[in-house]
Amino acid sequence: MPLFWKPYKSDATQFIDSLKQRDPQLEARQREGRSLLWDRAQDRAAQQEFSEARVPQKPYVYQTKG
């Protein structure tokens, strides 16, 4: 291994690291935004009703009844 060897960091990784250094609250705000859309409790009863109400799709939906 060479004397002055450094591990490789891609341009994207360097950019993200520089963003995090400039704005330390960035990651916390990202987690808050994710929790608004994705981290929600699931309503099991509603999910069960949705799956029971599903109508099976025909293999070829554009075929006319004949």
N, C-alpha and C positions, 0 to 999 in steps of 0.2 A: 504494500500500500504506500502511495507517495506520502511525503512528509506533510504537504499542505493540502491534503485531501479533505473535501467537505461533502456532506451528503447532498444529493441533488434535490432542488425544490423547483417545481414547475412555476411558470409565470402566474397561473391561476392561484396557486397556493400562496405565492408571495403577495399577490393582490389582496387576497382575503386576509392574510396576516396583517397587512398594512391597514386595511379597513378596521380590523379589530383593535389595532393600536390607536388609531385616530379616534375611534368611538367605542369606549369600553362597554357601553350599555347596549350595543348592537345585538349581541346574542340574547340578552334578556328580552329585548323588544321582539326578536324573532320568535322566541318561545311563547310570548304573550299572544302574538298573532296566530301562531299555530294552535294554541289552546282555544281561540275563538272559533276556528273552523273545524278542527279535527278531533281534539281531545274532549269528546262529549260522552256523557253516559248514554247508553243505548236503551231504547224502550223495547223490551222483548215482546210485549203484547202487540204493539203496532207492527213490529217486524213479522210476527207470526201471521197477523191479518194480511199483510202485504203478500206474503208467500202463498197463503191460501187463496187469495183472490187472483193470482196470476193465471192467465189464460195461455195454454200451450200454443206455441207458434207452429205454423205449418212449415214443412221442409222448404218449400219454394213459395214465398209470400205473394209473388206477382201472378201466380197461376190462377186463372178464372175457375170458378166452380163449374164442373161439367159433367 
